[in-house]
Structure formats: C-alpha cells, structure tokens
Amino acid sequence: MPTILIVDDTTENLIVLNQILRSDYALTVAKSGERALQLAVETQPDLILLDVVMPGMSGIDVCRALKADPRLRHIPVIFCSVLGAEHEEQLGFDVGAVDYITKPLSPALVRARIRTHLALQDQNRALEQMVRKRTRDLAEKRLEVVRKLGRAAEYRDNETGLHVVRMSYYSRTLGASLGLKEAELDRLLQAAPMHDVGKIGIPDSILQKPGKLDEAQWVIMRKHPEIGAHILDSPDDPLLQDAGIIALNHHEKWDGSGYPNRRAGEEIPLFARIVALADVFDALTTARPYKRAWPVPEALSYIRGESGTHFDPRLIPRFFDALPEILEIKQRYAEDSVEPRDLPTVTP
C-alpha cells in the first residue's frame, strides 16, 4: 500500500483524514512541522498531506524544508487548509506543492486528488528509470567504441591490445595512490587506452619499421600526439576531452625535453603525467619485435633515474607504493595469459 504522511495540529482533522484514507493507504501522522520532517526522513512516504496553519513551523515552512532536502524533494505535497485565498494557494505552489485542497474536506475529492498525484509519481519514476537505462546503455556503447578505438591504434603498431589494458590499469592504480576521487579514477581508466590513437595517422613504413627510425622519420612519428588530439577533439564529451589531453601530452617530459610542445613540470596535465609513467613501465617490461623485455628490477631502476627528468618526481614514490598491485596487474594481463576477446569492458 502507498504510504501517506498526514500533518495537522488538530486531532479532529487527523481523525477525518484517517477515516477517508485508511482503507487504501498506510498512514503516518504528525501534529507538528518538526515531527513531520523527522517522519518524512524515517518513512519516505509516497505523498504528504500538509496543513498550512500550524503553531511553530507552518506548512509553508515545512514544504520549503522538504524541497530543500535532496532526500525528500521528490515527495509530492498536497496542502490542506481552511485558507482559500488566491494568494495563499499561489504561495503553496511557489514553495513546491503539487495541489491545494480547502477545508472542509470532501472525501471523494481527497481520494481523487491523491490517486491522481500518486499515478503521476509512478509515471515519473518509470520515466526516470527509462532515462537512466537509456543513458547507461549509451554510455556502455560509447565506452565499447572508445576501447576498440584504442585497440585499433595498438594493432597498427608493434604492440598488442593487452598493452592498453595493462597501462590503463597501471594508470588507475597510480591515480588511486595519489588520492584521486573514484569518478576521476574511472575517467582515467577509460581515457588512457586512447593515448596512442594518433598512430592511426602515421604511415606503416614508419610505424612498423623493424629497426631504428632516422631523424626524418622521427619528425613524422612525433606528430602522433597532435593527430590523436585532433581525432579525439570533442568539446561536449568530458571523456574524450580527457583522452585528447592524454594523447597530446603523454610524451611530454617533466624537464621540458619532450614533445610535441616541450611542456614542463605542472604545465603537463596530471592525467598525462600518470599515463606517461604507466606507458613507459609497460613498454620497458614487455617484449617487442625490436627489443627484449627488461627485467622488472632493471625497469624500476630506470624509472628511479628518470625522476625529475622524464617523470614527475612526486609520482615516483607513489608508483613504488603501488608496485605490488601494479605487478599483480602485469601478471593478470600477461601476453600469454589472456586472449583479446577476453579483455574486460569498463563499466560506466
């Protein structure tokens, strides 16, 4: 049964409303505004019948308080009062009531108004659920496209789809060790796989060259951050904005010697600094056609040596704090342990 909170300081009015409604609804009563607010929090009623003129907090004050509380603002409020002047009714609507019934109360009218507003409330809930589901479905589809876009860039290079999985989880773990909020960590995890998407625009003759690149080829290769930022440019999508920032800046170095814009220090966005460290660690410890996999101690020694040069020196202690979890991720997504089809999707 729907629950209705009846608020009236007069016992006779409470008795009348109880007789009208008790056969169809679960009723809770309050004889003051203060008690009404307490019961509203405790019982979360489906609707509130609220007297206007009461000692202490008036019905108007109670309604204002209800609508100011995120836990209670969704509850429809119907005012019941002997006051019937137009300005009183307008004030009731202004503070958030959905209806206004004047006393003496007509049982048929009270029942009809309550049925109407409860039905509208049910429709609103159903609509909100549909909107949430549709939003969730769209977010899931968007993330799947994003994940595949990052994978496409890796498959054009001499790397694997598992690289983007490992470095993305490394990035999230490092962000957590820095104390980033959960929403920031999710954005970092979702955006990091697109860091090298700009390699889609690099010729195969350069991208897949088995030996070292000459200087002319490096000039072209160093364009991939800007290509990636251009591909990901989307002013209205926060996730793609983060991905574009990472793509553009993940080859910048703390001392300003990186590319494409030679940014230094905190001019480099934090997400890009995190991804740069995660990306290099995975690149060092993974075998590629042109290099062996470095042993983990050797890679860690290199990272320590690049503190303040390549990497943000404040990230290095946090990286080592998170090392047990990072190594567990490395093992979980090792090249010979997971098929690409088994890779996890990110939940929005």
C-alpha positions as MATLAB code, in Angstrom:
seq = 'MPTILIVDDTTENLIVLNQILRSDYALTVAKSGERALQLAVETQPDLILLDVVMPGMSGIDVCRALKADPRLRHIPVIFCSVLGAEHEEQLGFDVGAVDYITKPLSPALVRARIRTHLALQDQNRALEQMVRKRTRDLAEKRLEVVRKLGRAAEYRDNETGLHVVRMSYYSRTLGASLGLKEAELDRLLQAAPMHDVGKIGIPDSILQKPGKLDEAQWVIMRKHPEIGAHILDSPDDPLLQDAGIIALNHHEKWDGSGYPNRRAGEEIPLFARIVALADVFDALTTARPYKRAWPVPEALSYIRGESGTHFDPRLIPRFFDALPEILEIKQRYAEDSVEPRDLPTVTP';
ca = [
       0.000    0.000    0.000;
       1.265    3.516   -0.723;
       2.268    5.435    2.399;
       0.823    8.856    3.166;
       2.124   11.211    5.839;
      -0.680   13.396    7.254;
       0.477   16.566    9.001;
      -2.109   18.556   11.025;
      -2.054   20.000   14.521;
      -5.803   19.343   15.022;
      -6.822   15.882   16.218;
     -10.281   16.147   14.611;
      -8.760   16.713   11.168;
      -6.441   13.741   11.630;
      -9.425   11.554   12.513;
     -11.341   12.703    9.417;
      -8.439   12.030    7.065;
      -7.789    8.683    8.714;
     -11.391    7.631    8.067;
     -11.211    8.762    4.442;
      -7.906    7.067    3.600;
      -7.200    4.149    5.926;
      -8.758    1.501    3.683;
      -6.453    2.286    0.745;
      -3.230    3.633    2.234;
      -0.710    3.089    5.022;
      -0.948    6.253    7.138;
       1.572    8.059    9.313;
       0.599   11.179   11.259;
       2.442   14.174   12.672;
       0.988   17.045   14.722;
       3.855   19.492   14.119;
       6.111   20.573   11.313;
       9.232   19.477   13.134;
       7.847   15.973   13.667;
       6.698   15.851   10.055;
      10.228   16.431    8.772;
      11.569   13.735   11.088;
       8.950   11.207    9.937;
       9.467   12.118    6.288;
      13.138   11.156    6.560;
      12.377    7.979    8.502;
       9.440    6.658    6.450;
       9.977    8.179    2.984;
       6.209    8.456    2.316;
       4.779    8.372   -1.195;
       2.792   11.575   -0.585;
       2.332   14.193    2.155;
      -0.955   15.891    3.122;
       0.117   19.085    4.859;
      -1.860   21.626    6.866;
      -0.878   25.242    6.262;
      -1.620   26.969    9.574;
       0.173   25.269   12.469;
       1.969   26.550   15.578;
       5.739   26.642   15.284;
       6.657   25.665   11.740;
       3.867   26.482    9.322;
       3.023   24.199    6.422;
       4.753   26.664    4.102;
       7.942   26.367    6.177;
       7.691   22.574    6.196;
       7.241   22.427    2.427;
      10.246   24.688    1.874;
      12.336   22.402    4.097;
      11.127   19.296    2.257;
      12.022   20.712   -1.137;
      15.438   21.838    0.110;
      16.334   18.304    1.214;
      17.610   16.051   -1.638;
      16.264   13.015    0.226;
      12.713   14.410    0.350;
      12.239   16.850   -2.530;
      10.742   14.165   -4.776;
       7.752   13.566   -2.443;
       4.574   15.258   -3.715;
       2.962   17.630   -1.189;
      -0.751   18.488   -1.128;
      -1.767   21.388    1.112;
      -4.995   21.054    3.115;
      -6.209   24.276    4.724;
      -9.218   26.438    5.512;
      -7.307   29.220    3.791;
      -8.573   29.552    0.268;
      -7.476   32.984   -0.891;
      -5.807   33.016   -4.284;
      -2.561   34.429   -2.922;
      -2.386   31.656   -0.312;
      -2.834   28.986   -2.963;
      -0.208   30.615   -5.163;
       2.245   30.697   -2.258;
       1.689   26.983   -1.756;
       2.523   26.250   -5.383;
       5.521   28.598   -5.255;
       7.136   26.627   -2.446;
       6.707   23.337   -4.289;
       3.279   21.865   -3.517;
       1.541   19.928   -6.301;
      -2.045   20.645   -5.181;
      -4.189   22.588   -2.727;
      -7.385   21.303   -1.110;
      -9.556   23.577    1.032;
     -11.386   22.515    4.190;
     -13.954   21.235    4.954;
     -12.641   18.237    3.063;
     -14.693   16.300    0.534;
     -13.818   12.568    0.844;
     -14.331   11.984   -2.890;
     -12.175   14.987   -3.801;
      -9.382   13.982   -1.400;
      -9.302   10.421   -2.764;
      -9.339   11.606   -6.392;
      -6.540   14.136   -5.901;
      -4.366   11.600   -4.085;
      -4.926    8.945   -6.780;
      -4.021   11.447   -9.483;
      -0.771   12.561   -7.889;
       0.322    9.065   -6.921;
      -0.277    7.971  -10.529;
       1.792   10.911  -11.774;
       4.527    9.983   -9.305;
       4.548    6.414  -10.608;
       4.793    7.683  -14.175;
       7.676    9.960  -13.229;
       9.522    7.080  -11.574;
       9.015    4.878  -14.620;
      10.253    7.662  -16.904;
      13.318    8.260  -14.733;
      14.126    4.545  -14.836;
      13.824    4.536  -18.630;
      16.072    7.585  -18.902;
      18.680    6.041  -16.572;
      18.664    2.790  -18.510;
      18.948    4.594  -21.840;
      21.779    6.748  -20.508;
      23.566    3.666  -19.176;
      23.142    1.834  -22.485;
      24.529    4.799  -24.433;
      27.475    5.104  -22.052;
      28.263    1.409  -22.419;
      28.155    1.642  -26.215;
      30.347    4.738  -26.178;
      32.919    3.045  -23.959;
      32.965   -0.001  -26.205;
      33.717    2.233  -29.209;
      36.383    4.045  -27.199;
      38.014    0.762  -26.170;
      38.066   -0.517  -29.735;
      39.496    2.784  -30.979;
      42.397    2.436  -28.551;
      42.844   -1.189  -29.578;
      42.909   -0.240  -33.269;
      45.845    2.107  -32.683;
      47.794   -0.610  -30.877;
      47.207   -3.205  -33.592;
      48.670   -0.820  -36.170;
      51.801   -0.567  -34.073;
      54.207   -3.301  -32.982;
      52.240   -3.670  -29.762;
      49.206   -5.608  -28.570;
      45.759   -4.831  -27.259;
      46.940   -6.101  -23.878;
      49.354   -3.169  -23.644;
      46.494   -0.679  -23.419;
      44.743   -2.804  -20.803;
      47.817   -3.076  -18.584;
      48.874    0.549  -18.825;
      45.281    1.717  -18.253;
      45.033   -0.284  -15.035;
      48.520    0.839  -14.021;
      47.345    4.426  -14.517;
      44.244    3.906  -12.399;
      46.272    2.263   -9.644;
      48.784    5.101   -9.642;
      45.941    7.645   -9.585;
      44.419    5.870   -6.577;
      47.750    6.065   -4.743;
      47.641    9.835   -5.322;
      44.210   10.037   -3.703;
      42.172   10.833   -6.803;
      38.407   10.527   -6.408;
      36.584    7.477   -7.728;
      34.999    9.398  -10.621;
      38.441   10.716  -11.648;
      39.906    7.220  -11.491;
      37.157    5.871  -13.739;
      37.743    8.655  -16.277;
      41.471    7.975  -16.213;
      40.916    4.247  -16.752;
      38.550    4.896  -19.647;
      40.623    7.602  -21.348;
      44.097    6.076  -21.025;
      43.617    3.413  -23.757;
      43.385    6.175  -26.370;
      46.777    7.693  -25.610;
      48.318    6.476  -28.890;
      45.270    6.717  -31.146;
      47.141    9.279  -33.250;
      49.361    6.472  -34.575;
      46.465    5.675  -36.897;
      47.716    8.646  -38.931;
      51.354    7.507  -39.141;
      52.468    5.657  -42.323;
      53.056    1.912  -41.987;
      56.566    2.313  -43.392;
      57.457    4.247  -40.231;
      55.139    2.694  -37.699;
      56.107   -0.886  -38.497;
      59.777   -0.359  -39.312;
      61.718   -3.149  -37.562;
      64.853   -1.062  -36.957;
      65.520    2.390  -35.540;
      63.905    5.429  -37.126;
      66.054    8.064  -38.757;
      65.592   11.732  -37.866;
      63.209   12.466  -40.751;
      61.042    9.530  -39.717;
      61.080   10.672  -36.095;
      59.758   14.056  -37.179;
      56.735   12.285  -38.620;
      56.359    9.889  -35.678;
      56.345   12.794  -33.226;
      53.205   14.114  -34.894;
      51.034   11.322  -33.477;
      50.150   13.166  -30.228;
      48.678   16.068  -32.192;
      46.920   13.711  -34.596;
      45.400   11.899  -31.624;
      44.237   15.134  -30.013;
      42.622   16.141  -33.295;
      40.854   12.777  -33.641;
      39.554   12.979  -30.077;
      38.523   16.636  -30.184;
      35.011   16.762  -28.696;
      34.103   19.882  -26.669;
      30.877   18.310  -25.382;
      32.241   14.965  -24.171;
      34.298   15.003  -20.921;
      35.720   11.528  -21.522;
      37.004   12.394  -24.990;
      38.343   15.687  -23.634;
      40.404   13.749  -21.070;
      41.520   11.303  -23.749;
      42.578   14.161  -26.032;
      44.584   15.788  -23.245;
      46.352   12.499  -22.552;
      47.002   11.834  -26.247;
      48.507   15.291  -26.753;
      50.708   15.327  -23.648;
      51.788   11.786  -22.774;
      55.203   12.243  -24.479;
      55.958   15.497  -22.679;
      58.690   15.258  -20.031;
      58.961   16.872  -16.633;
      62.155   18.744  -17.611;
      60.605   20.155  -20.807;
      62.532   17.975  -23.237;
      59.528   16.017  -24.501;
      57.219   16.571  -27.465;
      55.203   17.980  -29.191;
      55.055   21.233  -27.178;
      58.028   20.895  -24.781;
      55.803   21.457  -21.778;
      57.474   21.147  -18.391;
      56.513   20.438  -14.807;
      52.894   21.059  -13.876;
      52.219   22.555  -17.305;
      51.754   18.904  -18.232;
      48.260   17.791  -17.157;
      48.247   15.289  -14.289;
      46.468   12.553  -16.245;
      49.161   12.761  -18.941;
      51.952   12.589  -16.348;
      50.379    9.463  -14.854;
      49.871    7.797  -18.231;
      53.439    8.627  -19.304;
      54.849    6.697  -16.353;
      52.449    3.758  -16.763;
      53.093    3.613  -20.516;
      56.883    3.591  -20.169;
      56.845    0.929  -17.451;
      54.777   -1.394  -19.609;
      56.855   -0.645  -22.721;
      60.073   -1.462  -20.861;
      58.819   -4.704  -19.328;
      57.175   -6.083  -22.488;
      58.995   -7.744  -25.381;
      58.560   -6.085  -28.767;
      59.830   -7.198  -32.199;
      62.639   -4.658  -31.907;
      63.601   -5.171  -28.216;
      63.703   -7.611  -25.348;
      61.548   -7.263  -22.232;
      63.520   -5.630  -19.454;
      63.517   -7.433  -16.092;
      61.327   -5.575  -13.606;
      64.247   -4.505  -11.335;
      66.032   -3.022  -14.360;
      62.890   -1.121  -15.397;
      62.391    0.147  -11.840;
      65.980    1.355  -11.712;
      65.436    3.266  -14.957;
      62.249    4.877  -13.628;
      64.042    5.992  -10.453;
      66.803    7.503  -12.552;
      64.303    9.465  -14.652;
      62.615   11.085  -11.628;
      62.602   14.832  -12.191;
      63.797   14.402  -15.779;
      61.243   12.340  -17.684;
      58.770   11.801  -14.843;
      57.071   13.945  -12.216;
      59.250   13.315   -9.126;
      56.173   13.280   -6.895;
      54.757   10.313   -8.807;
      57.759    8.040   -8.296;
      57.230    7.307   -4.554;
      53.525    6.711   -5.211;
      54.413    4.335   -8.052;
      56.598    2.269   -5.749;
      53.936    2.321   -3.032;
      51.504    0.834   -5.574;
      54.057   -1.604   -7.012;
      52.532   -4.817   -5.534;
      49.205   -4.070   -7.218;
      50.932   -2.990  -10.448;
      52.869   -6.259  -10.609;
      49.658   -8.210   -9.963;
      48.059   -6.419  -12.944;
      51.145   -7.203  -15.028;
      50.765  -10.888  -14.232;
      46.994  -10.945  -14.705;
      47.200   -9.451  -18.199;
      50.457  -11.023  -19.327;
      50.782  -11.562  -23.072;
      50.299  -15.319  -22.855;
      47.523  -15.299  -20.238;
      44.566  -13.558  -21.887;
      43.086  -13.686  -25.350;
      41.959  -10.292  -26.733;
      38.339  -11.424  -26.781;
      38.545  -11.961  -23.016;
      39.516   -8.402  -22.209;
      37.266   -6.647  -19.681;
      34.992   -3.798  -20.644;
      34.886   -0.746  -18.409;
      31.611   -0.214  -16.559;
      30.453    3.437  -16.802;
];
